[in-house]
Amino acid sequence: MGVTVVTHPLVQHKLTIMRKRETSTAGFRRLLRETSTLLCYEVTRDLEMTTTEIETPIMKMSSPVLEGKKLVFASILRAGNGLLEGMLDLVPAARVAHIGLYRDHETLMPVEYYFKAPEDIVNRLIIVVDPMLATANSAIEAINMLKRRGATNIRFLCLLAAPEGIKRFTEAHPDVPVYTAAIDDHLDENGYIVPGLGDAGDRMYGTK
């Protein structure tokens, strides 16, 4: 399925500002929401369409609409909610799943603490969102959880990715395409993306 890097100038410009150490919590949160809307355009670019009959003020016509069941946006808590909000601005009718995973700082492995998804996800497109694809441990486990519920049509959307994370993710889930705004250089010894932008959750919520 591969990896798509969204190189749109507005995405890249906003990402640069988010990377800056001096960007405020409020500024970071606003930029992440704006960028997520732009990323959402890309990840939904090839949605299936059909036509419906409508009547404009001038005449009747056949006009395009989305086909099939509503999308599901699956947020990996807590940082995923920063992407989720902007995407819901664009697709307000989407269903939402919440996947609670945190990274054990000793092992860097994910620990599950919450999972709530719409019952009928088998035939829906699910877009999993998390700002950072670093070690990929949490992303891989989130996809595992959804697949155990019967999901088959899944995409993963992030703001930043590390080469190590992409390699592990695509090996674990070769059927799940990845969309990101940038692929950075490497992971440091603590599992953070370099040069990165720090901890997205802390920067979004001001908890550092």
N, C-alpha and C positions, 0 to 999 in steps of 0.2 A: 504493500500500500504506500509506503514511503513517508517522507517528511516534506511539508510545504512551509517555506519561510515567507511570511507576508512582508514584502519590502515596500509597501505603500509609503510614500514620503510622510504622511501624517502620522502613521504608526511609528516610524523610525524617529521622527522628531519628538513625539510625546515620550517614547521610551528613553531617549537621551535625558530628558528632564527628570524622569522618574529615577534614573540611575544616580543623579547628583545627590551627594551627601546632604546638601543644604535644603533640598526640597522638603517642605513641611508635610506633616501628616495629612492635613486637609488637601494640600496640593497633590500629594501622591494618590490619595483616595479618588479625587476628581479625575486625574489623568488616567488612572487604571480603569475607571468606569467608561471614560471616553474611548480609550483604546480597545476595551472589550467589545464595544459596539462595532468598531471598525473591523476587528478580528472576526466578529460574528458574521459580517458580510461575506468573508472569505470561506469560512467553514460551512456556510449554507449555500454557497454559490450554485451547486448542482442539485438542489432539491427537486424532486419530481413535481411536474406541473400537470394540470388538466385545464379544461375550460368550463366556464359556466355562462349561462345566459343572463345578462343584466340589461337594464334600461337606463341610458344616460338621459340628461335633459333634452337631448336631440333625437335619439333613436335607440332601438334595441341593438345589442351586439353580443358576440361571443368573446369573452375576456378571460385571461389566464388567472388561475388561482392555484394555491398549493394543493397537492394531492396527498391522500393518505391520512394517517392518524397524526395527532399533534406531536411535536417534538418533546423530548425530555432533556432538560439541562441538569446534569448531575454535578453538584458542587462538592469538592473535597474540602471539608471544613478544616480550618476556618477561613483560610486565605482565598479559597475558591469563590467565596461570596463576593469578593471584590470584582471578579469577572462576571459573576452571575447577574448582578444588578444591571450592568450595561446591556447585557444580552437580553434581559427581560424587557428593557426599554424598547428593543427592536422587535422582539417576539413575545408580546405580553400574554399570549394564550398558551405558551409552552408549559408543560408540566415540570415539576422540580423534584429532584431527588437530592438528599443530603447524605453524604458519606463521611462519618467521623473517624479520622485517622490522625494519629500524631506520631512523630518520629522519636523513637527512643534514642537519646543522644549518646548512649554508650554503644549500642549495636547498629544504629542508623536504620533499624528495621521498623516497619509500621505496626502500630498497635491500634486495633479497632475498638471504638467506644460507642459508635452510633451508626445506624443504617436505616434510612426510611426512604422508600421509593414508591411511585405509583404501582398498583398491583399489575396492571397490564402494560408491561414493558417489552414483551416478546417481539411484537411487530412494529415497534417504534424506533426511530433514529434517536440515539442517545449521544449527547455531546458532553463529555466529561471535562470539567474545567478546574484548573489549579494553576496559579501564576508561574510556579517553578517546576521544571522537570530536571531534578538534580541527580540523586542516586536512582530515581525512578521507582524506588521500593513502594512508596505510597500509591503512585499511579498504577503500578502493576497489580497491587492488591485490590484497588478500587475496581479495576476492570474484572478481576477474578470474581469479586462479589457480585457484580452485575451479570456476568456470564452464568454464575450459579443460579441466578433468578431467571435465566432463559434469554437474556439479551444477546442479539447476534449482530446488530447494526450499530456499531459504536465508533465514535471519533474522539480524539483527545486534543484539547486546546489549551495552550499555555502561553505565557508571556515570554519566558526565557527557558532555554534548554542547554544542558551540558552534553558534550559528545558521549560521555560515559553513560548518561541517562538514556539518551536516544538509542544507543547500542543495546542496552539491557532491555529497554521497553520493546523495541522492535523484534528482539529475539523472543521475548515472552509472549508478545501479542502481534504477530506479523500481519494479522487481519485488521488491525486498528490504525488508521492513518493519524499522523501527528501534524498539528498546525501550530506554528510558533512565530513570534516576531523576531527572534534572533537565536542563533546558536553560539554560545560563548566559548571560551578557550578550554577550560577544564574545571574539575572540582578540587577544592583544597582538602587538607587532611581532616577537616570537620564536616565535609560533605556539602560545603557551600559553593555555589557557582561563582567562578572568577572570569572576568571582573564583576559580573553580576550587579545586584543592587541592594544586597543585604537580605534580611529576612522580610519577605513581602508582607506576612501577617503583622509583624511588629511595626513595620513602617505604615501600614494601612490603618492600624488601630492605636498607634502610639503607645505600645506596651513594652518598649525597650528602654 
